[in-house]
Amino acid sequence: MCERRHPDIPDLLARNRAWAADKTAADPGFFERLVAHQTAPYLWIGCSDSRVPANEIVGLDPGEMFVHRNIANLAPPQDANFLSVLQYAVQVLRVRHILVVGHYGCGGVRAAYENLRLGLIDHWLSPIRGLVRAKAAQLAALPDDAARLDRLCELNVLEQVENVSINPFVLDAWAAGADLTVHGWCYSLADGLVRDLGSTVDGAHSLLPPAG
């Protein structure tokens, strides 16, 4: 089998020039609008996995979605990076939808499930290891590890939806009357489709019960 050749740096720069030329040819005002302002109505909180390109999955152009990505799509209340993105999205961009998006086959979720020791990331993944313990009975009832890992990816999304929904920035926005909804999705690498997990929160009155 022939090994796939990845583009080198000059190739990437050439691809960038071609992409910019194509965008300008299709829409001469595209970059002018991008420079003028950012009006993204969506915040995507997703995994850093290179196979999960946020804008491309939902067919949006640059400038249409504010994106935060980290290992295993976590929304930890003690992480300054995540909190800064959330505050800016809610208070400055005034996004209308926060999309918490996990994906089946997530390496971070698998590492937490298998209790692997990988170094610094072990600390980052500790919330998922806690979720494994908390949901042990539910996971054990599933037929095999593949099903357990898929369900754990979903449970992790539900947990992060709750983290986002009880965050003070989000609660304050709702108290001020903001039109803001938090959604929980899971993306499948196998077919490119997003599964809506039904975990939609549009105000403090509809906060979800604990993930389960």
N, C-alpha and C positions, 0 to 999 in steps of 0.2 A: 504494500500500500504506500502510495506517495505521500510524504509528509507535507502538510499545508504550509506554504511559505507566507509568513506574516510581512506586511509592509514595513520597510525601514523608514527612518525619519524623513529623508527627502521625499519618499513616496507619500507620507502623511501630509507634508506641506503641499505637494502637488494636488492631492485629493482635496485639501482645504480650498485651494484656488479654484478648482473645478466646481466644488460645492457652492462657493460664493458666487461664481459666475452663473451657475444654473439658477440660484435663488433670484439674482438680479434680473436675469432674462425672463423668468416667470412672473416676477413682481418687482418692478423697478423701485418701488418705495419701501421695500421690506426692511432694509437696514436703516433707512432714515427713521422709520417708525420705532425700531428697536432703540436707537440712540435717544430718541425723544423722551421715552418714559417706559416703565415696566408696569403692566396692568394685569398681571397674572391673577386669575380668579381661583386658582387651585394651589394647594401646598401638597406635595407628594413626600411622604415619609417612607422610604424604601430601603432595600438592601443594596450594599455596594457591589454585589455580584455583577460582573461585566455582561452577563447574559440577560440582564433585566434593565433595558434602556427606557427610562421613565417616559419621556415625551413620545418616543417612537411607538411604544406599546398602545398608547391611546390616540395616536395620530395627531399630536399637537406640534406646532412650530415652536422654535425658541421664542421666549417672551410670554408664552401662554401658561406656563406652569413653573412655580417656584419649587425647587427640589432640594431635599435633604436626604442623604444616604449614609448609612453606616452598616457595620456588620450585623446581620440578622434583624434589620429594621426595628431597632429599639427606640423607645421614647422615654429615657430615664430622667426622672425629675431632678437629678443631681448633675446632669451633663450640661455644661455651660454652652457648648456648641449647639446642641439641640435646642436649648432654651432661647438662645439668641435668634435662631432661625424662626422658631415658633412665634416669639414676640414680634419680630419684624413682619412676618407674614400676616399676623392677626391685627396688629396695631397700625402698621404703616401701609402694607399692601391691601389690607382689609379683604383677604381672600374669603370666598364664600364656602369653599369645600376643602376639608383636610382629608387626604386619602392616605390611610395607613395600609401599606401594600407589602405583604410577605410573598414568598414564592415557595412552591413545593421543590424539594431537593436542595434546600438551603444548607450550605456547609456549616454555618454557625450553629444552626439548630441541631444538626447532626452531631457536632462536636460536643454540645451541651448534653444531648441525650446519651451519648456514649461515654461521657465524662472523660474526654480526652484532655491531655495536658499539652498545651501549645505555647505557653508563655504568658505574655501580658494580656492577650485576648481572653485568657481564663477569667480574669476579673470582670471584663466587659460582659461576658456571657453568663455571669452568676445569676441574673434574674431568670434566665431560661432554665438553668439547673434547678432553681427553686420551683419553677413551674412543673418540671418533671416530677419532683417530689410531691407537690400539691395535687397533681392530677394522676398519680401513679395508678390508682384503681381504674380510672377511665381508660388510660392507655393500655393497661394489662388486659382489658376486656377485648381489645382489638385482635384480629387474627394473626398479624405478623408485624415485623419491624417496619416494613414499608408503610403499612397503614398507620402505625403509631407515629412515625416521623411526619407523615402528611398531616395527621391530626394535631401534632405538636406545632407544626408551622401555623395551623389555623388558630390554635389556642394562644400562641404567641401574638398573633395579630389582634385577637380579642383583648388580650392583656394590655397591649399598647394603645388600642382605642380607648380603653378605660383610663390609662395614664394621661392621654391627651385631653380627654373629656373632663377630668377633674383638675387639670392644670389651672392655676389662678388666672393666667392670661386669657384662657378660653372662657372660664367662668365669668370673668369681668366683662368680656365681650358680650356674652349672652345677657348679663345683667343690664348692659347698656342698650340692649335691643338689636344686637348685630344678627344679620342673617348668615348663620354659620352652621355647617353640618359636618360631622366627623363620620367617615366611612371606613369599614374594614374589608379589605379585598385580599385575595390570594391568587397569584399568577402561576400558571402552569408552563413550565419550560417545554413540556411534551407537545402542546398544541397551540401555544401562544395566546391562550384565552385567560381572561380574568374571571375569577369566581367571586361574586358578591357574597360575603359571609352573613349578610343580614344584620350586621352590627352597626346600625345607623343611629347617631345621636345628634339631635338638632336643638338641644337646650338642656339646662340642668334638670328640667322636669322629666326628661326621658333617659337619664343616665342608666347605663346597663347594669344589671347585677354582675357580680364577679364572673370572669370567664369560666365557662364550663360546658 
